[in-house]
């Protein structure tokens, strides 16, 4: 088999990529029967280990570097939980760093990890892709998560944010809502930009006016957006926040203004952090599968470290989770102005 990869060998031997790599690299924690099966599969396929990858595999730190926009909040704790779960099954350790709101800190984190880790998981939705690429040496295995479109030829995981936002707007429309406001994340953040785009596309398709208030993905900005709506006298019957934390901030502010969710205002978020199902009313949201995404990033990185070539972009499609916060709009009584529910 021309250009057989370690993944091909693992598949033929019916073992994991990590097990195939250990067997071919002479590790002693491999059963004799498994080693023989892997070696036979490698001979049959004509597998030739990549010299650079083999060198890395024989001089490993057993550590994975992880660079995230932040380490606080339920989204990031869930993502790290998924990574740690997968890393621990492989005998790997995580070295974490965060860039806060400063892309330069992310670049510095990448520099500091060189030589200390076997590979990198980088989530940098707000970093210029060219700047990111210039500090990611080609010799360092890496998986990019939710990074801006780039020319890096790296393994990538991306949330289909636009499709998720579109689906949420369609759900709110189906509940009879028409004046839907979007609280977006910060401009220049790829997640925020794509979710905003999905919202605008869905509203335009429905022939409805759109209204976007920019937030920063943190809870207070959700509350501030509601205050802005009331200060500016903007009419609305639904709020779609760009993440669950801003939706929770909006929920508190709506209650402070004497509004009931969902009777007066439907409310929705994005991500499905654990808190989304625990608040009252439960928050309708788009489920990303945050912990699973973290685990998948480590799984792909481990395969690359073991010698697999992977330049593919893997899309994670969010799933609509309907809870009580997006109940149907109340019907308009016959003696009130208008006809029916506005649908």
ZIDA-V957809 format. One record per residue. N is the residue number from 1. RES is the residue in one small letter. SS is DSSP state (~ for helix, > for strand, _ for the rest). PHI is phi in whole degrees, -180 to 180 (none if undefined). PSI is psi in whole degrees, -180 to 180 (none if undefined). Layout:
n=N res=RES ss=SS phi=PHI psi=PSI
n=N res=RES ss=SS phi=PHI psi=PSI
//
This chain:
n=1 res=x ss=_ phi=none psi=116
n=2 res=x ss=_ phi=-66 psi=136
n=3 res=x ss=_ phi=56 psi=40
n=4 res=x ss=_ phi=-62 psi=143
n=5 res=x ss=_ phi=-109 psi=170
n=6 res=x ss=~ phi=-61 psi=-31
n=7 res=x ss=~ phi=-66 psi=-38
n=8 res=x ss=~ phi=-63 psi=-42
n=9 res=x ss=~ phi=-63 psi=-46
n=10 res=x ss=~ phi=-61 psi=-42
n=11 res=x ss=~ phi=-65 psi=-43
n=12 res=x ss=~ phi=-66 psi=-33
n=13 res=x ss=~ phi=-90 psi=-3
n=14 res=x ss=_ phi=59 psi=47
n=15 res=x ss=_ phi=-134 psi=171
n=16 res=x ss=_ phi=-74 psi=161
n=17 res=x ss=~ phi=-60 psi=-42
n=18 res=x ss=~ phi=-62 psi=-41
n=19 res=x ss=~ phi=-66 psi=-41
n=20 res=x ss=~ phi=-62 psi=-42
n=21 res=x ss=~ phi=-64 psi=-44
n=22 res=x ss=~ phi=-62 psi=-41
n=23 res=x ss=~ phi=-64 psi=-45
n=24 res=x ss=~ phi=-74 psi=-23
n=25 res=x ss=_ phi=-94 psi=5
n=26 res=x ss=_ phi=81 psi=17
n=27 res=x ss=_ phi=-64 psi=145
n=28 res=x ss=_ phi=-88 psi=-2
n=29 res=x ss=_ phi=-95 psi=38
n=30 res=x ss=_ phi=-126 psi=131
n=31 res=x ss=_ phi=-63 psi=146
n=32 res=x ss=~ phi=-58 psi=-41
n=33 res=x ss=~ phi=-65 psi=-41
n=34 res=x ss=~ phi=-67 psi=-42
n=35 res=x ss=~ phi=-60 psi=-43
n=36 res=x ss=~ phi=-64 psi=-40
n=37 res=x ss=~ phi=-66 psi=-41
n=38 res=x ss=~ phi=-67 psi=-45
n=39 res=x ss=~ phi=-64 psi=-37
n=40 res=x ss=~ phi=-66 psi=-42
n=41 res=x ss=~ phi=-63 psi=-40
n=42 res=x ss=~ phi=-64 psi=-42
n=43 res=x ss=~ phi=-65 psi=-43
n=44 res=x ss=~ phi=-65 psi=-36
n=45 res=x ss=~ phi=-89 psi=-10
n=46 res=x ss=_ phi=70 psi=34
n=47 res=x ss=_ phi=-70 psi=131
n=48 res=x ss=_ phi=-121 psi=115
n=49 res=x ss=_ phi=-61 psi=142
n=50 res=x ss=_ phi=-70 psi=127
n=51 res=x ss=~ phi=-58 psi=-44
n=52 res=x ss=~ phi=-67 psi=-41
n=53 res=x ss=~ phi=-66 psi=-38
n=54 res=x ss=~ phi=-66 psi=-38
n=55 res=x ss=~ phi=-62 psi=-42
n=56 res=x ss=~ phi=-63 psi=-42
n=57 res=x ss=~ phi=-67 psi=-25
n=58 res=x ss=~ phi=-90 psi=-7
n=59 res=x ss=_ phi=-135 psi=56
n=60 res=x ss=_ phi=-89 psi=155
n=61 res=x ss=_ phi=-95 psi=-14
n=62 res=x ss=_ phi=58 psi=30
n=63 res=x ss=> phi=-127 psi=144
n=64 res=x ss=> phi=-116 psi=129
n=65 res=x ss=> phi=-84 psi=137
n=66 res=x ss=> phi=-129 psi=120
n=67 res=x ss=> phi=-115 psi=119
n=68 res=x ss=> phi=-124 psi=158
n=69 res=x ss=_ phi=-62 psi=-31
n=70 res=x ss=_ phi=-160 psi=163
n=71 res=x ss=_ phi=-112 psi=0
n=72 res=x ss=_ phi=-105 psi=158
n=73 res=x ss=_ phi=96 psi=156
n=74 res=x ss=~ phi=-68 psi=-32
n=75 res=x ss=~ phi=-60 psi=-51
n=76 res=x ss=~ phi=-72 psi=-34
n=77 res=x ss=~ phi=-66 psi=-37
n=78 res=x ss=~ phi=-68 psi=-41
n=79 res=x ss=~ phi=-62 psi=-45
n=80 res=x ss=~ phi=-66 psi=-37
n=81 res=x ss=~ phi=-60 psi=-43
n=82 res=x ss=~ phi=-65 psi=-41
n=83 res=x ss=~ phi=-63 psi=-45
n=84 res=x ss=~ phi=-64 psi=-38
n=85 res=x ss=~ phi=-60 psi=-46
n=86 res=x ss=~ phi=-73 psi=-40
n=87 res=x ss=~ phi=-64 psi=-40
n=88 res=x ss=~ phi=-65 psi=-32
n=89 res=x ss=~ phi=-71 psi=-17
n=90 res=x ss=_ phi=-106 psi=5
n=91 res=x ss=_ phi=72 psi=27
n=92 res=x ss=_ phi=-107 psi=156
n=93 res=x ss=> phi=-119 psi=152
n=94 res=x ss=> phi=-104 psi=135
n=95 res=x ss=> phi=-114 psi=109
n=96 res=x ss=> phi=-98 psi=144
n=97 res=x ss=> phi=-148 psi=150
n=98 res=x ss=> phi=-129 psi=156
n=99 res=x ss=_ phi=-109 psi=1
n=100 res=x ss=_ phi=52 psi=-132
n=101 res=x ss=_ phi=-101 psi=9
n=102 res=x ss=_ phi=-111 psi=107
n=103 res=x ss=~ phi=-57 psi=-30
n=104 res=x ss=~ phi=-62 psi=-32
n=105 res=x ss=~ phi=-67 psi=-34
n=106 res=x ss=~ phi=-66 psi=-42
n=107 res=x ss=~ phi=-62 psi=-42
n=108 res=x ss=~ phi=-66 psi=-37
n=109 res=x ss=~ phi=-63 psi=-40
n=110 res=x ss=~ phi=-62 psi=-43
n=111 res=x ss=~ phi=-61 psi=-44
n=112 res=x ss=~ phi=-68 psi=-22
n=113 res=x ss=~ phi=-91 psi=-9
n=114 res=x ss=_ phi=-59 psi=129
n=115 res=x ss=_ phi=82 psi=-9
n=116 res=x ss=_ phi=-104 psi=-12
n=117 res=x ss=_ phi=-135 psi=160
n=118 res=x ss=_ phi=-84 psi=-20
n=119 res=x ss=> phi=-174 psi=176
n=120 res=x ss=> phi=-133 psi=141
n=121 res=x ss=> phi=-110 psi=121
n=122 res=x ss=> phi=-123 psi=119
n=123 res=x ss=> phi=-111 psi=108
n=124 res=x ss=_ phi=-140 psi=67
n=125 res=x ss=_ phi=-67 psi=-17
n=126 res=x ss=_ phi=-107 psi=4
n=127 res=x ss=_ phi=-97 psi=137
n=128 res=x ss=_ phi=-58 psi=127
n=129 res=x ss=~ phi=-62 psi=-31
n=130 res=x ss=~ phi=-69 psi=-41
n=131 res=x ss=~ phi=-65 psi=-40
n=132 res=x ss=~ phi=-62 psi=-47
n=133 res=x ss=~ phi=-64 psi=-35
n=134 res=x ss=~ phi=-68 psi=-18
n=135 res=x ss=_ phi=-111 psi=13
n=136 res=x ss=_ phi=-116 psi=92
n=137 res=x ss=_ phi=-57 psi=142
n=138 res=x ss=_ phi=-59 psi=-26
n=139 res=x ss=_ phi=-77 psi=-11
n=140 res=x ss=_ phi=-97 psi=116
n=141 res=x ss=> phi=-60 psi=141
n=142 res=x ss=> phi=-154 psi=150
n=143 res=x ss=> phi=-123 psi=125
n=144 res=x ss=> phi=-96 psi=133
n=145 res=x ss=> phi=-120 psi=121
n=146 res=x ss=_ phi=54 psi=39
n=147 res=x ss=_ phi=-92 psi=159
n=148 res=x ss=_ phi=-64 psi=152
n=149 res=x ss=_ phi=-51 psi=136
n=150 res=x ss=_ phi=-149 psi=179
n=151 res=x ss=_ phi=-114 psi=31
n=152 res=x ss=_ phi=-80 psi=-17
n=153 res=x ss=_ phi=54 psi=47
n=154 res=x ss=_ phi=-113 psi=160
n=155 res=x ss=> phi=-65 psi=136
n=156 res=x ss=> phi=-137 psi=147
n=157 res=x ss=> phi=-118 psi=130
n=158 res=x ss=> phi=-136 psi=137
n=159 res=x ss=> phi=-78 psi=135
n=160 res=x ss=_ phi=-80 psi=76
n=161 res=x ss=~ phi=-63 psi=-43
n=162 res=x ss=~ phi=-64 psi=-44
n=163 res=x ss=~ phi=-65 psi=-38
n=164 res=x ss=~ phi=-65 psi=-44
n=165 res=x ss=~ phi=-65 psi=-41
n=166 res=x ss=~ phi=-58 psi=-45
n=167 res=x ss=~ phi=-63 psi=-38
n=168 res=x ss=~ phi=-68 psi=-42
n=169 res=x ss=~ phi=-62 psi=-42
n=170 res=x ss=~ phi=-60 psi=-39
n=171 res=x ss=~ phi=-63 psi=-45
n=172 res=x ss=~ phi=-65 psi=-38
n=173 res=x ss=~ phi=-62 psi=-40
n=174 res=x ss=~ phi=-66 psi=-21
n=175 res=x ss=_ phi=-88 psi=4
n=176 res=x ss=_ phi=90 psi=10
n=177 res=x ss=_ phi=-86 psi=141
n=178 res=x ss=_ phi=-129 psi=-32
n=179 res=x ss=_ phi=-99 psi=78
n=180 res=x ss=> phi=-98 psi=122
n=181 res=x ss=> phi=-100 psi=141
n=182 res=x ss=> phi=-111 psi=125
n=183 res=x ss=> phi=-96 psi=111
n=184 res=x ss=> phi=-94 psi=165
n=185 res=x ss=_ phi=-79 psi=-177
n=186 res=x ss=_ phi=-68 psi=139
n=187 res=x ss=_ phi=-60 psi=141
n=188 res=x ss=_ phi=95 psi=-14
n=189 res=x ss=_ phi=-88 psi=124
n=190 res=x ss=~ phi=-61 psi=-38
n=191 res=x ss=~ phi=-63 psi=-48
n=192 res=x ss=~ phi=-62 psi=-45
n=193 res=x ss=~ phi=-63 psi=-42
n=194 res=x ss=~ phi=-72 psi=-37
n=195 res=x ss=~ phi=-68 psi=-39
n=196 res=x ss=~ phi=-62 psi=-42
n=197 res=x ss=~ phi=-64 psi=-42
n=198 res=x ss=~ phi=-63 psi=-41
n=199 res=x ss=~ phi=-62 psi=-49
n=200 res=x ss=~ phi=-63 psi=-39
n=201 res=x ss=~ phi=-62 psi=-46
n=202 res=x ss=~ phi=-66 psi=-40
n=203 res=x ss=~ phi=-67 psi=-41
n=204 res=x ss=~ phi=-64 psi=-40
n=205 res=x ss=~ phi=-62 psi=-34
n=206 res=x ss=_ phi=-83 psi=-4
n=207 res=x ss=_ phi=72 psi=29
n=208 res=x ss=_ phi=-113 psi=152
n=209 res=x ss=_ phi=-72 psi=144
n=210 res=x ss=_ phi=-108 psi=156
n=211 res=x ss=> phi=-147 psi=120
n=212 res=x ss=> phi=-116 psi=131
n=213 res=x ss=> phi=-117 psi=126
n=214 res=x ss=> phi=-81 psi=130
n=215 res=x ss=_ phi=-117 psi=-159
n=216 res=x ss=_ phi=-136 psi=20
n=217 res=x ss=_ phi=75 psi=4
n=218 res=x ss=_ phi=-107 psi=154
n=219 res=x ss=~ phi=-54 psi=-46
n=220 res=x ss=~ phi=-59 psi=-32
n=221 res=x ss=~ phi=-69 psi=-25
n=222 res=x ss=~ phi=-67 psi=-42
n=223 res=x ss=~ phi=-66 psi=-40
n=224 res=x ss=~ phi=-65 psi=-34
n=225 res=x ss=~ phi=-65 psi=-41
n=226 res=x ss=~ phi=-64 psi=-41
n=227 res=x ss=~ phi=-61 psi=-39
n=228 res=x ss=~ phi=-64 psi=-42
n=229 res=x ss=~ phi=-58 psi=-43
n=230 res=x ss=~ phi=-76 psi=-36
n=231 res=x ss=~ phi=-64 psi=-38
n=232 res=x ss=_ phi=-90 psi=0
n=233 res=x ss=_ phi=66 psi=34
n=234 res=x ss=_ phi=-86 psi=128
n=235 res=x ss=_ phi=-83 psi=139
n=236 res=x ss=_ phi=-157 psi=151
n=237 res=x ss=_ phi=-126 psi=3
n=238 res=x ss=> phi=-157 psi=148
n=239 res=x ss=> phi=-126 psi=126
n=240 res=x ss=> phi=-112 psi=108
n=241 res=x ss=> phi=-90 psi=147
n=242 res=x ss=_ phi=-70 psi=-12
n=243 res=x ss=_ phi=-156 psi=170
n=244 res=x ss=~ phi=-68 psi=-35
n=245 res=x ss=~ phi=-64 psi=-41
n=246 res=x ss=~ phi=-68 psi=-34
n=247 res=x ss=~ phi=-64 psi=-39
n=248 res=x ss=~ phi=-67 psi=-40
n=249 res=x ss=~ phi=-62 psi=-40
n=250 res=x ss=~ phi=-65 psi=-38
n=251 res=x ss=~ phi=-59 psi=-45
n=252 res=x ss=~ phi=-62 psi=-44
n=253 res=x ss=~ phi=-67 psi=-38
n=254 res=x ss=~ phi=-61 psi=-42
n=255 res=x ss=~ phi=-64 psi=-39
n=256 res=x ss=~ phi=-63 psi=-28
n=257 res=x ss=_ phi=-90 psi=8
n=258 res=x ss=_ phi=77 psi=20
n=259 res=x ss=_ phi=-101 psi=144
n=260 res=x ss=_ phi=-102 psi=137
n=261 res=x ss=_ phi=-109 psi=121
n=262 res=x ss=_ phi=-102 psi=5
n=263 res=x ss=_ phi=-56 psi=-49
n=264 res=x ss=_ phi=-91 psi=-40
n=265 res=x ss=_ phi=-139 psi=126
n=266 res=x ss=> phi=-79 psi=146
n=267 res=x ss=> phi=-136 psi=133
n=268 res=x ss=> phi=-141 psi=156
n=269 res=x ss=_ phi=-129 psi=-156
n=270 res=x ss=_ phi=-156 psi=134
n=271 res=x ss=> phi=121 psi=-43
n=272 res=x ss=_ phi=62 psi=58
n=273 res=x ss=_ phi=-67 psi=158
n=274 res=x ss=~ phi=-53 psi=-35
n=275 res=x ss=~ phi=-65 psi=-23
n=276 res=x ss=~ phi=-61 psi=-33
n=277 res=x ss=~ phi=-90 psi=-9
n=278 res=x ss=_ phi=-97 psi=-23
n=279 res=x ss=_ phi=-75 psi=167
n=280 res=x ss=_ phi=-124 psi=123
n=281 res=x ss=_ phi=-72 psi=156
n=282 res=x ss=_ phi=-57 psi=143
n=283 res=x ss=_ phi=-91 psi=123
n=284 res=x ss=> phi=-69 psi=140
n=285 res=x ss=> phi=-161 psi=175
n=286 res=x ss=> phi=-104 psi=118
n=287 res=x ss=> phi=-82 psi=120
n=288 res=x ss=_ phi=-88 psi=-31
n=289 res=x ss=_ phi=78 psi=60
n=290 res=x ss=~ phi=-64 psi=-50
n=291 res=x ss=~ phi=-64 psi=-40
n=292 res=x ss=~ phi=-64 psi=-36
n=293 res=x ss=~ phi=-65 psi=-41
n=294 res=x ss=~ phi=-62 psi=-43
n=295 res=x ss=~ phi=-64 psi=-41
n=296 res=x ss=~ phi=-66 psi=-37
n=297 res=x ss=~ phi=-61 psi=-43
n=298 res=x ss=~ phi=-68 psi=-41
n=299 res=x ss=~ phi=-59 psi=-46
n=300 res=x ss=~ phi=-69 psi=-39
n=301 res=x ss=~ phi=-65 psi=-41
n=302 res=x ss=~ phi=-61 psi=-38
n=303 res=x ss=~ phi=-66 psi=-39
n=304 res=x ss=~ phi=-66 psi=-43
n=305 res=x ss=~ phi=-60 psi=-35
n=306 res=x ss=_ phi=-76 psi=-5
n=307 res=x ss=_ phi=119 psi=-3
n=308 res=x ss=_ phi=-72 psi=141
n=309 res=x ss=_ phi=-93 psi=124
n=310 res=x ss=_ phi=-144 psi=109
n=311 res=x ss=_ phi=-118 psi=15
n=312 res=x ss=_ phi=-83 psi=153
n=313 res=x ss=> phi=-104 psi=117
n=314 res=x ss=> phi=-103 psi=122
n=315 res=x ss=> phi=-91 psi=134
n=316 res=x ss=> phi=-104 psi=114
n=317 res=x ss=_ phi=-92 psi=117
n=318 res=x ss=_ phi=-65 psi=155
n=319 res=x ss=> phi=-119 psi=134
n=320 res=x ss=> phi=-68 psi=125
n=321 res=x ss=> phi=-115 psi=114
n=322 res=x ss=_ phi=-98 psi=122
n=323 res=x ss=_ phi=-125 psi=-168
n=324 res=x ss=~ phi=-71 psi=-16
n=325 res=x ss=~ phi=-71 psi=-9
n=326 res=x ss=~ phi=-121 psi=39
n=327 res=x ss=_ phi=-58 psi=161
n=328 res=x ss=_ phi=-63 psi=149
n=329 res=x ss=_ phi=-65 psi=140
n=330 res=x ss=_ phi=-64 psi=144
n=331 res=x ss=_ phi=-67 psi=145
n=332 res=x ss=_ phi=-86 psi=127
n=333 res=x ss=_ phi=-63 psi=151
n=334 res=x ss=_ phi=-58 psi=-29
n=335 res=x ss=_ phi=-89 psi=2
n=336 res=x ss=_ phi=-95 psi=163
n=337 res=x ss=_ phi=-64 psi=137
n=338 res=x ss=_ phi=101 psi=173
n=339 res=x ss=_ phi=-127 psi=128
n=340 res=x ss=_ phi=66 psi=-150
n=341 res=x ss=_ phi=-98 psi=2
n=342 res=x ss=_ phi=87 psi=3
n=343 res=x ss=_ phi=-80 psi=none
//
